Amino acid sequence: MRQMSRLLAALVLAAAATTAHAADKLRVGKAVPEAFSFTPLDVGMRQGLFAKNGLEVESIAFAGDARMQQAAAAGSIEILLGSGPAMAFIIKGAPIKGIAGMAGPPLLLAITVRPDGPKAAADLKGKKIGVSTAGSLTYWLVAETSRRQGWGPTGIDIKPMGAMPGQIAALKRGDLDGVIMDIGNAFDLEKKGEGRILVRFTDIKDFHIHVIFATDKIIAEKPQAVRGFMKGWLEAIAFMRKNKAETVKIAMEVTGKDQEITARSYDELMPMFSDTGKFDPKALTVLSKSFVELQLLPSEPDMSKLYTEAFLPK
């Protein structure tokens, strides 16, 4: 009888311990499914880095920032891997806050045209360029290209088209003159002779191409989970820097590109990732001014209210 009582007590203690250490579940949104930019999430999941920090992570991909923002507002996701320009959504009432400056210069993206398409950025006036959604990073960069050419933000005919496969199909049919796409897709089209990279954005230095956001709800209810996510994310970046071969292998599965293109994307894009997650004041100033220049907001916002560094590792 005494042994039975001890056994029951042990089982109760074990159950209590399991409950106490149960992993927090986080649903993490990617603005798009196939971009190399969001591979750190997959690396962290497969290498157990989020699990090590007490998290069970579910990855959910969307067709652009705007649709991901809708999911956050509906409570379908808690963490968002989005863009710097998406910070403007906060001013418009999105229940989120930036928690990390995830990546800097917009090395990921390029405007790609058909082989017989426009020869220079100066030829894009009035041309139809496909983007994911209105208000997205891709939309912002095409509008910025138009503004830099002196045509204002609407000199290029910007066409929100949703997911990338549909945009590429429209480009091949001739329904679009070009598409702004991640560099992996651009390299792939060039390799197949089906496209040509026309515009890169390597001259934009002070920028946050990507920002990690958390919903106001998860920040209030589970701050330790948000902190654990950022720790796991930065550990994933450190792993990627030291393990190119393993990173490329994982990224090939995520992006659907071959080893040559994925390895090339790795070399091109790893420099843009932040090792600390800290926000760059100069980049925030560029974003603030651009919100007005591109007519996303009527006036420059107080950027300090749109983000916090409280969840970054000390």
N, C-alpha and C positions, 0 to 999 in steps of 0.2 A: 504493500500500500504506500509505504514511504517512498519507494523507488518510483511508483507511478506519479506521486505528487511532484517529485523532483523533475520527472520527465515533462509533465505538464507545465511546470514553471519555466523550464528551459525553452519549451516551445513558445510560450507566451513572450518571453524575453527576446527570442529570435525574431518573432513576428513584429514585435515593437521596434527592434533595431532595423528590420527591413523597411518598415514604414517610415522610420525617421530618416533613412538614407535613400528613400525612393527618388529616382531622378526626376527633376523638373522637366516637363515637356514644353518644347518651344516649336512653333510652326514658323519657319523662316521662308520669306518670299524672295525669289529672284526676279528682277525686272524682266529678264528674258532668259530662256532656257539654255541657249547654246553658247553664250559668250564665255571666253576664258576668264574674264574678270571675276566670275563667281565660283570658279573652281576651288578656291580655298575652302568653301563650305563643304564640298564633296571630299576634299583631302582631309579636313578635320573630322568628318563623320567616319571615313574609312580607316583612318589612323587612330580612332578612339580618343581624339583630343577633346571633343565636347563631352563625351561620356566620362572622361577623367575628371572633368570639371562639374560633374553632377547633372548633366543634361541629356535628355533624349530629344534629338533634333529631327524634325520632319522638313524636307525641302519641297517647296511648291513654286513652280515657275509660271510666269505670266507673259503676256504679249505687250510689254511696255509699262512704264512707270504709272500711268494714269489708272490702268486696271488694277495694278498692285495696290495703289492708294485706296481704291474702292474696297478691296478685300480687307485692308487694315481697318477702314471705317466700319465695315460690317463685322469685325471681330474674328475674321477667318485666319489671320496671321498676327504674330506678335513682333517679329523682327523683319525689317525690310532691307534688302540689299539693293539700293537704288542709286540715283544720280545726285550730283551737287545741285543742278537746277531744280530738282524735285523739292528742295527746301522751300521754294515758293508756295508749295501746296499748304505748308503750315500756316502761312499768312491767310490763306483762303479757308482755313478751318480744319485742315487735316489733323486728327488726334494723335500726332506723332512728334518725336523730337530726334534730332540728329545726335548720335552717341559716339560716332567716330568718323574722322576724315580717312576713308578707306584707301583712296588712291588719288594721285595728283593729276599730272597732265593727261589730256585725252588721247593717249596713244592707241587705245583700243579701236577707234572708229575711223572709217574712211568713206568718202563718197566714191562709189564705183559705178561705172557706166559700161555700156556695151563696147566691144572693140571698135566699132565704127561711130561711137558717140562723141560728145563734146571733147575738145582737145585741151581746154584749160578752164579754170574756175570762171574766167571772164566770159565764157560762152554759156554760162548757166542761167542767165537772165530769162525769166519766163518759162524755164524748163521744169518738167514735173519730176520731183525727187521724192521717193518714198521714204517714210519714217514709220516708227512703230505706232505711237499715239501722239495726240496733241499735248503739249506741255512736257513731253519726254526729253531726255538728253539728246536723242537723235534730232528731234524737232528743234531744240535749242541750237545745236551746232549748224544745222542747215540755215536757220534764220540768221545766225551770227555770220555765216559765210556770205549771205546776201548783204548784210549790213556792212561788212568789211569791203565789199565790192562797190559800196556807195549807192546801193539800190534800196536801202531801208530793209527792215526785217521781212518784208513781203515781196521782194523782188524775184524770189524763186518761188515757184508754185509747189508748196509743200503738201504732200498727200499722205495723211495718216492711213496706214494699210494693215496694221496688226502684225501677225507673226511673220518671221523672216521667209519661210518657204513660199508664201503667197507673194511677197514682195519680189523675190528672185524670179518667180514665174512671170510676174507682170513685166519685169525688166526684159526678160527674154522675148516676150510677146510684142514688146514695143509700146505697151501701155504706159510705161514710165521711161523717162530719159536717164534716170539714175536712181540708186538706192544708197542710203547711208547705212553701212553694215559693220559688224565686228570684223577685225582684220583677218581672222581665220576663214570666214566665208569669202572675203575679198581675195585672199591668197588662193583659195580653192577655185574660184571662178577664173582667176588669171592662169592657173595651172592647166585648167581645162580649155583655155582659149575662149571662154564665154564672157569675160569681163575684163575691165582695165581700171586700176586704181587711179582716180583723177585728183582727189584732194585728201591729204593727210592733215592732221592738226598738231603737228610737232612743235609749231611756233607758239602755241598757247602754253606758257610755262606756269603761271600763277593760277591754279585751277584745282578744283576737286571734281574729277570726273565721276567719282563714286563716293557716296556717303552711306553709312549704316545708320538706320533709324530703328527706334523702338516705339511701340505704342505707349500712349500716356497710361493706359490701363496696366500693362505689364511692368512699367517703371514703378507705378504706385504699389502694385500688389506683390511683385516678385523681383525686387531690385537685385537680389543675390543671383538670380538666374540671368539677368542682363549682364551682370559683372562676369559671371562664369562664361557666358557666350563670348564676350570680348577677349577673355583670357584664352579660350580655345581658338578663336579666330587668329590672334596674333601668334599663337604657337603653330598654327597651320602655315602662316606666312613664313615663319622661321624654318619649318620643315621643307617647304617648297624651295627655298633658297639653297638648301644644302643637299637636296635630293631631286635633281632634274629628271633623271630617268623614271623614277617612281611617279613624280608629278605628271610627266608627259603621258605615262601609261593611264593614269586616272583621267586626265584631261581629254585623251582620245575618246574614252567612253562617254564623257559628258558632252563634248562638242561634236562628235561624229566625224572628226577629221583624221586623216592619216598621220603617221608618225612624223613625216617630213614637215608638214604644215604645222602640226602641234608643237614640235620642237622649235620651229621658227617663231611661232606665236609666243612661246615661253621666253625666248631671248628678247623679243621686242617688248614684251609687256611686264615682265617681272620688275623692271626699274620703277614702274609707276606705283607699285604697292607701298603703303606706309608700314613701317615696322613698329610704330607707336600708336597710330590712330589719332594723333593730335591734329587739331584743325589749324590750318595755315591762315593767319590774318590777311595776308595779301590775296590769297585765293578767295576768301570770304568777301573781300572788297570788290574783286572782279565780278563775283556772282551777284552781289548786291546791286552794282551798277547795271549789270546786264538785264536784271529783272525789269528795269525801267526802259532800257534801250530797246529791248525786244517786246515791250508792251505786255509783259506778263503781270506786272504790278504797276499801280499809278505812281508810287514813290518808293525810294529805297527803304527797306525795312531795317530794324535794329537786329542785326544778325546774331547778337549775343543771346537773344531770346529764343533762337531757333535750334540751339544745340547745347550739349553739356559734355564735359570730359570727366564727369564724376565716376563713370563706369570703366574707365581705362585702368589697367594695372598701374600701381604706384611704382 
